[in-house]
């Protein structure tokens, strides 16, 4: 319905639309049927009237030959047929009128339904107009909430990015601190070696003169003073050792204590394991925690039995630690150390640098083995290292095998000691085939030669 204000539409129910369509189709069919019957009847009448004059002679002849009542019978039959046709026409006309009346009533009902719908539509429009103000307020509130949410999301993103930047900066500072600590440890080790070399001639000349034994201790003998087989490597680990900056009296006291400790079966093994720089007591507490139980009873002195039991437990713990530490060699063939741990001149830019591991020179594609049991925590390519495998051995100890030609281990794999994990190669920042072997203790690189040297001495120490 079009008006000056606009166009309004009315949606009829589906059942009403179906009824209107059926009524229209029925009306159209009935009118068509009546029209066809009406025209057929008139054609029959015209055909009959046309045949009468044409057959006048025949009719006259028949009239002459037949009895006089034959023509009257024919006219009566035609009149009966015409009456029947008129009756049919009247019935059809009546049916048509009924359909038209029904359609008119349906149209009236449709009009009434349209009016009802229009009234409902007007009421809905009025209600919508009344609620239009509330909808506007709600839209405004929603827009404000969306704006606040967007601002908070931007603030959260900025905070996340800032936290990520701080985390990256913290990781960089931690790595730099670990590297500086490794450099300091390397310098301390070199200084200890230098002190040991400087004090070694003094010891050979007469640093251990025969002295009276201290009360309660055995006399010092040459065998008792040779606990540490390599003073250049282990002098810094023995308290009061030569070169540690102590006086002559304290040095003699330390030698006496060392001689006293040589009678214990754990002294040599413990010194060998401690030479790696690992906190032995911490690992012992971790692998064999002791729980104190409530006890009581009379006092009976069993010091000798107790000390022997403690020593046996400590020996067992030290032997277990020796199996956990990376004391094996990563190569099964003869190798040379191409570049040691510590400061060096970079082979590419010839600038001063710090080498965080040792380079083991061996033939190309030599098998590389794990040096202790652990879990593979990384396999893949690392910048500068090439193809790399990292193994976590627990207690803060991680070994790294770099410049590999091929990786034979998978991430998450549990490996035992001396298991093939790769092949020696020259990938990454490398000048030729070699294995870069690195050991990290609590994230700080330490000298792997200490572990390799300890691995050579641990068998002899275990035998003692």
TORKE-775062 format. One line per 2 residues: number of its first residue (from 1); their letters; for each residue y, x, z of C-alpha. Coordinates in steps of 0.1 Angstrom, whole numbers, always signed. Example, Ala and Ser with C-alpha at 12.3 -4.5 7.8 and 13.67 -1.06 7.14 Angstrom:
2
1> AS> -45 +123 +78  -11 +137 +71
***
This chain:
464
1> XX> +0 +0 +0  +32 +16 -11
3> XX> +66 +9 +6  +99 +26 +6
5> XX> +89 +48 +35  +57 +61 +21
7> XX> +22 +53 +12  -2 +38 +37
9> XX> -40 +36 +31  -66 +14 +48
11> XX> -102 +26 +52  -127 -2 +49
13> XX> -160 +0 +67  -190 +11 +47
15> XX> -208 -23 +52  -178 -42 +39
17> XX> -175 -19 +9  -212 -24 +1
19> XX> -208 -62 +3  -178 -62 -20
21> XX> -196 -41 -45  -227 -64 -44
23> XX> -206 -95 -48  -188 -80 -78
25> XX> -220 -70 -95  -235 -105 -89
27> XX> -204 -123 -102  -204 -101 -133
29> XX> -241 -108 -139  -238 -146 -135
31> XX> -208 -148 -158  -225 -127 -184
33> XX> -256 -149 -181  -236 -182 -184
35> XX> -216 -168 -214  -248 -158 -232
37> XX> -264 -192 -225  -233 -211 -236
39> XX> -230 -192 -268  -267 -196 -275
41> XX> -265 -233 -270  -235 -236 -294
43> XX> -254 -215 -320  -283 -239 -318
45> XX> -260 -269 -322  -243 -254 -352
47> XX> -276 -244 -368  -289 -280 -362
49> XX> -257 -296 -376  -258 -273 -407
51> XX> -294 -281 -415  -288 -318 -415
53> XX> -267 -321 -447  -289 -295 -465
55> XX> -319 -316 -459  -303 -350 -466
57> XX> -325 -355 -496  -355 -346 -476
59> XX> -344 -369 -449  -338 -397 -474
61> XX> -373 -391 -489  -388 -390 -455
63> XX> -369 -421 -446  -382 -437 -476
65> XX> -417 -426 -470  -418 -428 -432
67> XX> -412 -457 -410  -376 -465 -401
69> XX> -378 -453 -365  -386 -416 -372
71> XX> -349 -406 -376  -340 -424 -344
73> XX> -367 -404 -326  -353 -371 -339
75> XX> -318 -380 -328  -331 -390 -294
77> XX> -350 -357 -290  -318 -338 -300
79> XX> -298 -358 -275  -323 -351 -248
81> XX> -322 -314 -256  -284 -315 -255
83> XX> -284 -333 -222  -308 -306 -207
85> XX> -285 -279 -220  -255 -297 -205
87> XX> -273 -299 -172  -281 -262 -172
89> XX> -245 -255 -181  -233 -277 -152
91> XX> -257 -259 -128  -245 -225 -140
93> XX> -209 -236 -137  -216 -248 -102
95> XX> -232 -215 -93  -203 -196 -108
97> XX> -178 -217 -88  -198 -210 -57
99> XX> -198 -173 -64  -160 -174 -70
101> XX> -155 -193 -38  -176 -168 -19
103> XX> -157 -139 -34  -125 -156 -25
105> XX> -137 -160 +11  -148 -123 +11
107> XX> -114 -113 -2  -98 -133 +26
109> XX> -121 -116 +52  -113 -82 +36
111> XX> -76 -90 +38  -80 -100 +74
113> XX> -99 -68 +82  -73 -48 +64
115> XX> -46 -64 +85  -66 -56 +117
117> XX> -70 -21 +106  -34 -18 +99
119> XX> -25 -31 +133  -49 -5 +149
121> XX> -34 +22 +128  +1 +12 +138
123> XX> -10 +12 +175  -25 +47 +170
125> XX> +6 +60 +154  +27 +47 +182
127> XX> +4 +63 +207  +5 +96 +188
129> XX> +43 +94 +187  +43 +88 +225
131> XX> +20 +119 +230  +38 +140 +205
133> XX> +60 +155 +232  +30 +164 +254
135> XX> +12 +180 +224  +43 +201 +217
137> XX> +44 +213 +253  +7 +221 +252
139> XX> +12 +241 +219  +41 +260 +235
141> XX> +20 +268 +265  -9 +280 +244
143> XX> +14 +302 +223  +28 +318 +255
145> XX> -7 +324 +268  -18 +339 +235
147> XX> +12 +362 +235  +5 +373 +271
149> XX> -32 +379 +262  -22 +400 +232
151> XX> +2 +421 +254  -25 +426 +280
153> XX> -50 +435 +253  -26 +461 +239
155> XX> -20 +475 +274  -57 +477 +280
157> XX> -62 +495 +247  -35 +519 +255
159> XX> -50 +526 +290  -84 +531 +274
161> XX> -71 +555 +249  -52 +574 +277
163> XX> -84 +575 +298  -103 +588 +268
165> XX> -77 +615 +262  -78 +625 +299
167> XX> -116 +626 +298  -116 +648 +267
169> XX> -90 +670 +283  -111 +672 +315
171> XX> -142 +682 +295  -121 +709 +277
173> XX> -108 +722 +310  -143 +721 +325
175> XX> -158 +740 +296  -129 +765 +298
177> XX> -134 +769 +336  -172 +775 +331
179> XX> -164 +801 +304  -139 +818 +326
181> XX> -164 +818 +355  -191 +833 +332
183> XX> -166 +860 +322  -158 +867 +359
185> XX> -196 +868 +367  -201 +892 +338
187> XX> -173 +914 +350  -187 +914 +385
189> XX> -221 +923 +372  -207 +952 +352
191> XX> -187 +963 +383  -218 +962 +404
193> XX> -238 +982 +379  -209 +1008 +378
195> XX> -208 +1010 +416  -246 +1014 +417
197> XX> -245 +1042 +391  -216 +1059 +410
199> XX> -235 +1058 +444  -269 +1066 +430
201> XX> -263 +1105 +429  -252 +1103 +466
203> XX> -284 +1087 +476  -305 +1113 +457
205> XX> -286 +1141 +474  -292 +1129 +510
207> XX> -281 +1094 +516  -313 +1087 +537
209> XX> -316 +1115 +562  -343 +1112 +588
211> XX> -329 +1093 +617  -342 +1081 +650
213> XX> -357 +1046 +646  -339 +1017 +661
215> XX> -355 +1002 +691  -380 +976 +681
217> XX> -381 +986 +644  -404 +1010 +625
219> XX> -391 +1043 +611  -376 +1042 +576
221> XX> -399 +1055 +549  -394 +1061 +512
223> XX> -418 +1033 +504  -398 +1009 +525
225> XX> -366 +1017 +508  -379 +1011 +473
227> XX> -382 +973 +475  -357 +968 +446
229> XX> -372 +985 +415  -341 +985 +395
231> XX> -309 +992 +416  -287 +988 +386
233> XX> -297 +952 +382  -304 +941 +418
235> XX> -281 +962 +441  -255 +935 +442
237> XX> -281 +910 +455  -292 +929 +485
239> XX> -268 +927 +515  -253 +960 +524
241> XX> -267 +978 +493  -251 +1009 +480
243> XX> -219 +1002 +462  -211 +970 +481
245> XX> -181 +986 +498  -197 +989 +533
247> XX> -196 +1019 +556  -225 +1044 +560
249> XX> -236 +1029 +593  -238 +994 +579
251> XX> -256 +1007 +548  -282 +1023 +571
253> XX> -286 +991 +590  -291 +972 +558
255> XX> -317 +997 +547  -335 +992 +580
257> XX> -334 +954 +576  -347 +958 +540
259> XX> -375 +980 +552  -383 +954 +579
261> XX> -384 +926 +553  -407 +946 +530
263> XX> -436 +937 +553  -431 +900 +544
265> XX> -450 +889 +513  -420 +867 +502
267> XX> -393 +894 +502  -401 +910 +468
269> XX> -408 +876 +450  -377 +860 +465
271> XX> -356 +890 +454  -369 +888 +419
273> XX> -362 +851 +416  -328 +854 +433
275> XX> -318 +881 +408  -314 +853 +382
277> XX> -285 +838 +401  -303 +806 +409
279> XX> -300 +790 +444  -336 +794 +455
281> XX> -332 +776 +489  -316 +746 +472
283> XX> -345 +743 +448  -370 +747 +476
285> XX> -353 +719 +496  -354 +697 +464
287> XX> -391 +703 +455  -405 +703 +490
289> XX> -384 +682 +514  -393 +685 +550
291> XX> -392 +655 +572  -390 +660 +610
293> XX> -412 +638 +631  -409 +629 +667
295> XX> -431 +653 +688  -438 +662 +725
297> XX> -463 +679 +748  -466 +712 +768
299> XX> -453 +745 +754  -478 +768 +740
301> XX> -466 +800 +722  -480 +803 +687
303> XX> -453 +823 +671  -476 +845 +650
305> XX> -495 +816 +637  -464 +796 +630
307> XX> -447 +824 +611  -477 +830 +589
309> XX> -479 +793 +581  -442 +793 +572
311> XX> -446 +823 +550  -475 +807 +532
313> XX> -455 +776 +525  -426 +797 +513
315> XX> -448 +817 +490  -463 +785 +475
317> XX> -427 +772 +470  -416 +804 +454
319> XX> -446 +804 +431  -438 +768 +421
321> XX> -402 +778 +414  -413 +807 +393
323> XX> -432 +781 +371  -401 +759 +368
325> XX> -375 +786 +359  -371 +798 +323
327> XX> -386 +832 +329  -407 +834 +297
329> XX> -395 +849 +264  -387 +824 +236
331> XX> -403 +847 +211  -439 +859 +209
333> XX> -432 +889 +187  -414 +922 +193
335> XX> -377 +916 +192  -344 +935 +197
337> XX> -312 +923 +214  -286 +923 +186
339> XX> -257 +911 +208  -259 +910 +246
341> XX> -243 +885 +270  -206 +890 +278
343> XX> -174 +902 +261  -178 +914 +225
345> XX> -159 +917 +192  -164 +886 +170
347> XX> -185 +895 +139  -164 +872 +117
349> XX> -127 +877 +127  -132 +909 +146
351> XX> -112 +896 +176  -121 +898 +213
353> XX> -145 +870 +223  -171 +861 +249
355> XX> -207 +858 +239  -223 +830 +260
357> XX> -259 +840 +253  -280 +868 +238
359> XX> -290 +873 +201  -327 +881 +196
361> XX> -334 +898 +163  -369 +889 +148
363> XX> -384 +881 +114  -372 +850 +96
365> XX> -391 +818 +105  -407 +833 +136
367> XX> -419 +806 +160  -395 +798 +188
369> XX> -410 +786 +221  -397 +768 +252
371> XX> -393 +791 +281  -401 +766 +309
373> XX> -412 +729 +312  -385 +703 +307
375> XX> -371 +675 +286  -355 +679 +252
377> XX> -320 +665 +255  -305 +674 +221
379> XX> -318 +682 +186  -296 +685 +156
381> XX> -266 +703 +142  -238 +717 +164
383> XX> -206 +733 +152  -210 +771 +153
385> XX> -247 +769 +165  -263 +754 +134
387> XX> -296 +737 +141  -299 +736 +178
389> XX> -324 +725 +205  -314 +720 +242
391> XX> -339 +715 +270  -331 +703 +305
393> XX> -354 +720 +331  -339 +702 +361
395> XX> -320 +717 +390  -289 +721 +368
397> XX> -307 +746 +344  -305 +740 +306
399> XX> -317 +764 +279  -302 +764 +243
401> XX> -319 +777 +211  -295 +780 +182
403> XX> -294 +791 +145  -329 +776 +139
405> XX> -343 +772 +104  -364 +742 +114
407> XX> -366 +720 +145  -401 +710 +157
409> XX> -392 +690 +188  -378 +655 +192
411> XX> -351 +643 +215  -365 +628 +248
413> XX> -398 +648 +244  -413 +663 +275
415> XX> -424 +699 +267  -444 +723 +288
417> XX> -438 +761 +290  -444 +780 +258
419> XX> -444 +751 +233  -432 +756 +198
421> XX> -398 +738 +194  -385 +754 +162
423> XX> -384 +783 +137  -360 +812 +138
425> XX> -333 +810 +111  -297 +817 +102
427> XX> -279 +784 +102  -244 +778 +115
429> XX> -221 +807 +123  -245 +835 +118
431> XX> -246 +868 +99  -284 +869 +95
433> XX> -317 +857 +109  -318 +857 +147
435> XX> -321 +834 +177  -292 +827 +199
437> XX> -307 +821 +233  -285 +806 +260
439> XX> -291 +796 +296  -266 +773 +315
441> XX> -266 +769 +352  -247 +738 +363
443> XX> -229 +738 +330  -219 +775 +333
445> XX> -235 +801 +309  -253 +829 +327
447> XX> -269 +861 +315  -304 +853 +300
449> XX> -314 +889 +304  -316 +884 +342
451> XX> -343 +857 +336  -362 +878 +311
453> XX> -362 +908 +335  -372 +886 +364
455> XX> -401 +872 +342  -414 +908 +337
457> XX> -413 +915 +375  -425 +881 +388
459> XX> -462 +889 +382  -460 +921 +401
461> XX> -440 +904 +429  -465 +875 +430
463> XX> -493 +900 +434  -475 +916 +464
***
